[in-house]
């Protein structure tokens, strides 16, 4: 009799231990910021909304090898390093419901006037627990979301010229948000706009930078393009560069336009000098030819520069003042005065020349 009671007690204790172990392994702590996705008989059963113990052995939580792939691309707070973040803890099957930021890697966009800009985008989203089965059934949730963000921003930015993007930034961002929400909230009777991802979209933003050009016209931001190493002619300047130059003259006062024209002229003269110097021979340029002086310099036939004397205007004299008496020329010094090269140089550069005594 004692043996029977001992056996019954052992079975009872074993049953209690097994019950507690089963309950511990089948109880899931669900809160506001997390959930677990379950299946029943191989089909989607639902997402847990509150702390629950799954007594039915046919209901299983998707975890380990059955856990969904809910990773996406994002960056650190400084925006310097990009990495993948997963919303799923595969060992337990826990899925985060916190608000996250998807930030695809920078990509190039061509504007309406054929300019290229490098765009960085960010979309703030959250998984919708009511439609979480959609995201769980996607093979690559993150790649699908990033491709949709890039496509919508590219379509919006392509409608504007590069100089209009800054002023239209708020409208572009709102348009992208509306498009993402329309895809997620579309009615079954409405025309198909795209596959919903089972998310809530709160905000979309972007920043951009111009893809610059190299010194001689090749696109500095284009991979594989190299500098040609030779100054371009007028026909070698890319249309995008001409458009940038035209944008610089818009809404400018006359003094600013005159300054821009002077800079362009100096750049053209520099290109000419660089091209001529590539011949390897000795090339001499005057200050007037380089645009550094407005004083006229004549070249003689044998190649030397001949400095022409500057015409100094006579100082005006009052009408009331009597004209000074002109002394009679000395007959001994009646011949023409010979001007030396040193005197010409002194007059040209504004230096007072004193003859050595």
C-alpha positions as CSV (number, residue, x, y, z in Angstrom):
1,X,0.0,0.0,0.0
2,X,2.8,2.4,0.8
3,X,4.5,1.6,-2.5
4,X,1.3,2.4,-4.4
5,X,1.0,5.7,-2.6
6,X,4.6,6.5,-3.4
7,X,4.1,5.7,-7.0
8,X,1.0,7.8,-7.2
9,X,2.8,10.7,-5.5
10,X,5.7,10.4,-7.8
11,X,3.4,10.5,-10.8
12,X,1.6,13.5,-9.4
13,X,4.8,15.4,-8.8
14,X,6.1,14.4,-12.3
15,X,2.8,15.6,-13.8
16,X,3.0,18.9,-12.0
17,X,6.6,19.4,-13.1
18,X,5.8,18.5,-16.7
19,X,2.8,20.9,-16.5
20,X,4.9,23.7,-15.3
21,X,7.6,23.1,-17.9
22,X,5.1,22.9,-20.6
23,X,3.4,26.1,-19.4
24,X,6.8,27.9,-19.2
25,X,7.8,26.9,-22.7
26,X,4.4,27.8,-24.2
27,X,3.9,31.2,-22.4
28,X,4.9,34.2,-24.4
29,X,5.4,37.7,-22.8
30,X,3.8,40.0,-25.3
31,X,3.8,43.8,-24.8
32,X,3.2,47.0,-26.6
33,X,6.4,46.9,-28.5
34,X,6.7,43.2,-29.5
35,X,4.6,40.3,-30.7
36,X,4.9,36.7,-31.9
37,X,3.6,35.2,-35.1
38,X,1.9,31.8,-34.9
39,X,0.9,29.1,-37.3
40,X,-1.7,26.3,-37.0
41,X,-1.5,23.2,-39.2
42,X,1.0,24.9,-41.5
43,X,-1.1,28.0,-42.1
44,X,-0.9,31.5,-40.6
45,X,-2.9,31.6,-37.4
46,X,-2.3,35.2,-36.1
47,X,-0.1,37.5,-34.1
48,X,-0.2,37.5,-30.3
49,X,-1.5,40.7,-28.8
50,X,-1.1,40.0,-25.0
51,X,0.8,37.6,-22.7
52,X,-0.6,34.2,-23.7
53,X,0.0,30.6,-23.0
54,X,-0.6,28.4,-26.1
55,X,-2.1,25.2,-24.7
56,X,-3.0,23.8,-28.1
57,X,0.0,21.9,-29.3
58,X,-1.0,22.5,-33.0
59,X,-0.3,26.2,-32.6
60,X,3.4,27.0,-33.1
61,X,5.4,30.2,-33.0
62,X,7.5,31.0,-36.1
63,X,11.1,30.9,-34.8
64,X,14.5,29.5,-35.6
65,X,14.5,28.3,-39.2
66,X,10.9,29.2,-39.6
67,X,11.3,32.8,-38.4
68,X,10.4,35.5,-41.0
69,X,13.2,37.6,-42.6
70,X,12.3,41.2,-41.6
71,X,15.6,43.0,-42.0
72,X,16.1,46.4,-43.6
73,X,18.9,48.8,-44.4
74,X,19.6,51.8,-42.1
75,X,22.5,53.9,-40.9
76,X,24.0,55.1,-37.6
77,X,23.0,58.5,-36.1
78,X,25.8,60.3,-37.9
79,X,24.7,58.9,-41.3
80,X,28.2,57.6,-42.1
81,X,27.9,53.9,-41.8
82,X,25.1,51.7,-43.3
83,X,24.1,48.3,-42.0
84,X,21.2,45.9,-41.8
85,X,18.9,45.7,-38.8
86,X,16.5,42.9,-38.2
87,X,13.1,43.2,-36.4
88,X,13.1,39.5,-35.5
89,X,14.9,37.5,-32.8
90,X,15.2,34.2,-34.6
91,X,15.9,32.1,-31.4
92,X,12.6,33.1,-29.7
93,X,10.6,34.4,-32.7
94,X,10.0,37.8,-31.1
95,X,9.1,40.5,-33.5
96,X,9.7,44.2,-32.7
97,X,6.8,46.6,-33.2
98,X,8.9,49.7,-32.5
99,X,9.1,52.7,-34.9
100,X,12.2,52.3,-37.2
101,X,14.0,54.2,-39.9
102,X,14.7,52.7,-43.3
103,X,17.6,54.5,-45.0
104,X,18.7,53.1,-48.4
105,X,22.2,53.7,-49.5
106,X,22.8,56.9,-51.5
107,X,21.8,56.7,-55.2
108,X,22.0,58.9,-58.2
109,X,18.9,60.7,-59.6
110,X,18.6,62.5,-62.9
111,X,16.6,65.8,-62.8
112,X,14.4,67.2,-65.5
113,X,17.3,69.2,-67.0
114,X,19.6,66.1,-67.1
115,X,21.6,67.0,-64.0
116,X,22.7,64.2,-61.6
117,X,22.3,64.5,-57.9
118,X,23.3,62.1,-55.2
119,X,20.3,61.5,-52.9
120,X,20.1,60.2,-49.3
121,X,16.6,59.1,-48.2
122,X,15.0,58.1,-45.0
123,X,11.5,56.7,-44.2
124,X,10.1,56.2,-40.7
125,X,7.8,53.2,-40.5
126,X,6.3,50.6,-38.1
127,X,5.0,47.1,-38.6
128,X,1.2,46.9,-38.6
129,X,0.3,44.1,-36.2
130,X,-3.1,43.7,-38.0
131,X,-1.4,42.9,-41.3
132,X,1.9,41.5,-40.1
133,X,1.3,38.3,-42.1
134,X,2.0,40.2,-45.3
135,X,5.5,41.2,-44.2
136,X,6.2,37.7,-42.9
137,X,5.4,36.2,-46.2
138,X,7.9,38.3,-48.1
139,X,11.1,36.7,-49.2
140,X,13.1,39.9,-48.7
141,X,11.2,42.6,-46.9
142,X,14.1,45.1,-46.6
143,X,15.1,45.0,-50.3
144,X,11.4,45.5,-51.4
145,X,11.0,48.5,-49.1
146,X,14.3,50.1,-50.1
147,X,13.5,49.7,-53.8
148,X,10.1,51.3,-53.4
149,X,11.5,54.3,-51.6
150,X,14.2,54.8,-54.2
151,X,11.7,54.5,-57.0
152,X,9.2,57.0,-55.5
153,X,11.9,59.6,-54.8
154,X,13.4,59.2,-58.3
155,X,10.0,59.7,-59.9
156,X,9.3,62.9,-57.8
157,X,12.8,64.4,-58.2
158,X,12.8,63.7,-62.0
159,X,9.9,66.2,-62.4
160,X,11.9,69.2,-61.4
161,X,15.0,71.0,-62.5
162,X,18.1,70.9,-60.3
163,X,17.7,74.5,-59.2
164,X,14.0,73.8,-58.2
165,X,14.7,70.8,-55.9
166,X,15.6,72.9,-52.9
167,X,12.4,75.0,-53.0
168,X,10.2,71.9,-53.7
169,X,11.7,69.6,-51.1
170,X,8.7,69.8,-48.7
171,X,6.3,69.0,-51.6
172,X,8.5,66.1,-52.7
173,X,8.6,64.5,-49.3
174,X,4.9,64.9,-48.7
175,X,4.2,63.3,-52.1
176,X,6.3,60.3,-51.3
177,X,4.5,59.9,-48.0
178,X,1.2,60.0,-49.6
179,X,2.2,57.5,-52.3
180,X,3.5,55.0,-49.6
181,X,0.3,55.4,-47.5
182,X,-1.9,55.0,-50.6
183,X,-0.2,51.6,-51.4
184,X,-0.7,50.4,-47.8
185,X,-4.2,51.6,-47.5
186,X,-5.6,50.9,-50.9
187,X,-9.0,49.4,-51.3
188,X,-9.6,46.1,-53.0
189,X,-11.9,47.8,-55.5
190,X,-9.4,50.5,-56.4
191,X,-6.8,50.1,-59.1
192,X,-3.8,48.1,-58.0
193,X,-1.0,50.5,-57.0
194,X,1.5,48.0,-55.6
195,X,2.0,45.2,-53.1
196,X,1.3,46.4,-49.5
197,X,4.1,45.6,-47.1
198,X,2.0,45.6,-43.9
199,X,3.5,48.8,-42.4
200,X,2.5,52.2,-41.2
201,X,4.4,55.1,-42.8
202,X,4.9,58.3,-40.8
203,X,7.5,60.4,-42.5
204,X,9.8,60.5,-45.5
205,X,12.7,62.9,-46.0
206,X,15.8,63.3,-48.2
207,X,18.9,65.3,-48.6
208,X,21.0,65.7,-51.8
209,X,24.2,67.0,-53.2
210,X,25.2,67.9,-56.7
211,X,27.5,65.5,-58.5
212,X,30.3,67.7,-59.5
213,X,32.4,67.8,-62.6
214,X,36.1,67.4,-62.9
215,X,38.4,70.3,-64.0
216,X,38.1,69.5,-67.7
217,X,34.5,68.4,-68.1
218,X,34.4,64.7,-67.1
219,X,31.8,63.9,-64.5
220,X,33.7,63.6,-61.2
221,X,30.9,61.6,-59.7
222,X,30.7,59.1,-62.5
223,X,32.6,55.9,-62.0
224,X,35.1,54.9,-64.6
225,X,35.4,58.4,-66.1
226,X,38.8,60.0,-66.0
227,X,40.1,63.5,-66.6
228,X,41.2,63.9,-70.2
229,X,44.1,66.2,-69.1
230,X,43.5,68.8,-71.8
231,X,41.6,72.1,-71.6
232,X,38.2,71.9,-73.3
233,X,37.1,74.0,-76.1
234,X,33.6,75.6,-76.1
235,X,32.1,72.6,-77.8
236,X,33.6,70.2,-75.3
237,X,31.8,71.7,-72.3
238,X,28.9,69.5,-71.2
239,X,25.4,70.8,-71.4
240,X,25.0,70.3,-67.6
241,X,27.9,72.7,-67.1
242,X,26.5,75.3,-69.4
243,X,23.2,75.1,-67.5
244,X,25.1,75.5,-64.2
245,X,26.7,78.6,-65.6
246,X,23.4,80.0,-66.8
247,X,21.9,79.4,-63.3
248,X,24.7,81.5,-61.9
249,X,23.5,84.5,-63.9
250,X,19.9,84.3,-62.8
251,X,18.6,87.0,-60.5
252,X,22.0,88.7,-60.3
253,X,22.6,92.4,-60.2
254,X,24.8,94.0,-63.0
255,X,27.9,94.2,-60.9
256,X,27.7,90.5,-60.0
257,X,27.2,89.5,-63.6
258,X,30.2,91.7,-64.7
259,X,32.3,89.9,-62.1
260,X,31.2,86.5,-63.3
261,X,32.0,87.4,-66.9
262,X,35.4,88.6,-65.8
263,X,36.1,85.3,-64.0
264,X,35.0,83.3,-67.1
265,X,37.2,85.4,-69.3
266,X,40.2,84.8,-67.0
267,X,39.5,81.1,-67.0
268,X,39.4,81.1,-70.8
269,X,42.7,82.9,-71.0
270,X,44.2,80.4,-68.5
271,X,43.1,77.5,-70.7
272,X,44.7,79.1,-73.7
273,X,48.0,79.6,-71.8
274,X,48.0,76.0,-70.5
275,X,47.4,74.7,-74.0
276,X,50.2,76.8,-75.6
277,X,52.6,75.8,-72.8
278,X,52.2,72.1,-73.6
279,X,54.2,72.6,-76.8
280,X,57.4,72.5,-74.8
281,X,58.8,75.6,-76.4
282,X,59.4,79.1,-74.9
283,X,56.2,81.2,-75.2
284,X,56.1,84.8,-74.0
285,X,52.9,86.5,-73.1
286,X,52.3,90.2,-72.4
287,X,50.3,91.5,-69.4
288,X,47.6,92.7,-71.9
289,X,47.3,89.3,-73.6
290,X,46.8,87.7,-70.2
291,X,44.1,90.2,-69.3
292,X,46.2,91.6,-66.4
293,X,46.7,95.1,-67.9
294,X,44.8,97.4,-70.2
295,X,48.0,99.1,-71.4
296,X,48.8,98.6,-75.0
297,X,52.0,96.7,-75.9
298,X,53.2,96.4,-79.5
299,X,55.3,93.6,-80.8
300,X,58.2,94.5,-83.1
301,X,58.9,92.4,-86.2
302,X,61.9,90.6,-84.6
303,X,60.0,89.3,-81.7
304,X,60.8,91.7,-78.9
305,X,58.1,93.6,-77.0
306,X,58.1,97.4,-77.6
307,X,56.5,99.4,-74.9
308,X,54.5,102.3,-76.3
309,X,54.7,105.5,-74.3
310,X,51.5,106.3,-72.4
311,X,49.8,109.5,-73.4
312,X,49.5,111.5,-70.3
313,X,46.6,114.0,-70.5
314,X,47.5,117.6,-69.8
315,X,46.2,119.1,-66.6
316,X,43.3,121.5,-67.1
317,X,44.1,125.1,-66.5
318,X,41.6,127.7,-65.4
319,X,40.4,130.0,-68.1
320,X,41.4,133.1,-66.1
321,X,45.0,132.0,-65.7
322,X,47.3,133.5,-68.4
323,X,49.2,131.0,-70.5
324,X,52.8,130.6,-69.4
325,X,55.5,132.0,-71.6
326,X,57.2,129.4,-73.7
327,X,60.9,129.7,-73.6
328,X,62.7,129.9,-76.9
329,X,64.3,126.6,-77.9
330,X,68.0,126.3,-77.6
331,X,69.5,126.0,-81.0
332,X,72.2,123.8,-79.7
333,X,69.7,121.2,-78.3
334,X,67.2,121.4,-81.2
335,X,67.5,117.7,-82.1
336,X,64.9,115.0,-81.1
337,X,65.3,113.5,-77.6
338,X,66.2,109.9,-77.5
339,X,64.1,107.8,-75.1
340,X,65.9,104.8,-73.7
341,X,64.4,101.3,-73.0
342,X,64.9,101.9,-69.3
343,X,62.8,105.1,-69.5
344,X,60.1,103.3,-71.4
345,X,59.9,100.5,-68.8
346,X,59.8,103.0,-66.0
347,X,56.9,104.9,-67.6
348,X,55.1,101.6,-68.3
349,X,55.3,100.3,-64.7
350,X,54.8,103.7,-63.1
351,X,58.3,103.9,-61.7
352,X,60.2,107.3,-61.5
353,X,63.3,106.8,-63.5
354,X,66.4,108.7,-62.3
355,X,69.5,108.8,-64.4
356,X,72.7,107.8,-62.7
357,X,75.0,110.7,-62.2
